[in-house]
Amino acid sequence: MKVLFVLTSHGELGATGKKTGFWVEEFAAPYYVLADAGVEVTLASPAGGTPPIDPSSQAPGAATEATKRFDEDKALQERLRNTKKLSEVKAEDYDGVFYPGGHGPLWDLTNDNDSIRLIEDFAKQNKPIAAVCHAPAVFADVKAPNGEPLVKGKKVTGFTNTEEEAVDLTEVVPFLVQEKLIALGGEYSHVADWHPHVVRDGMLITGQNPASSEGAAKELLSLLQK
């Protein structure tokens, strides 16, 4: 089994002068769930090379068993420095795709033509598509095979308005994930802030927040093993 991980190449947090990128937990936990099960994981990003890590995700308070493992995993860190360019990967070469979150994707993966094409191709091929936390925002301009928004009429979740408020970035982000998914016609649900919540509707898997990343990967693995 082969799964493509798509990471952001965007490292600037709006006009704040602060750094952002992908959230380590949302990459590491799913990666190890799949890799430990024997799945071959390929890493890609819009620009290729090294995707930026959100510094906040490396703070002691954000540490988990998966992030601690990542911190010691020199081989994975080396792979991360050499991601493929999105323009060079094709859905037909993989059995599924996973989008880790972090704030970075809000600025680049939401409107990246290669990412949009890729997700639409996975949908046409009826292959699993997973995204966690802020990453469900990547579906903003993605169409289902019927021409409607991919998430229209689908049960979905993603980072909540109140979680965004809690990190004081409501006025910084280009849009709120919860509001975008609802506007697209998604049947959005959530649980209490920072608690795990994973939703699967057909081949579409979404997770609410960092705590949902491992569960989202397990749902993806379950679909791959069917």
Secondary structure, 3 states (H helix, E strand, C coil): CEEEEECCCCCECCCCCCECCECHHHHHHHHHHHHHCCCEEEEEECCCECCCECHHHHCHHHCCHHHHHHHHCHHHHHHHCCEEEHHHCCHHHCCEEEECCCCHHHCCCCCCHHHHHHHHHHHHCCCCEEEECCHHHHHCCCECCCCCECCCCCEECCCCHHHHHHCCCCCCCCCCHHHHHHHCCCEECCCCCCCCCEEEECCEEEECCHHHHHHHHHHHHHHHCC
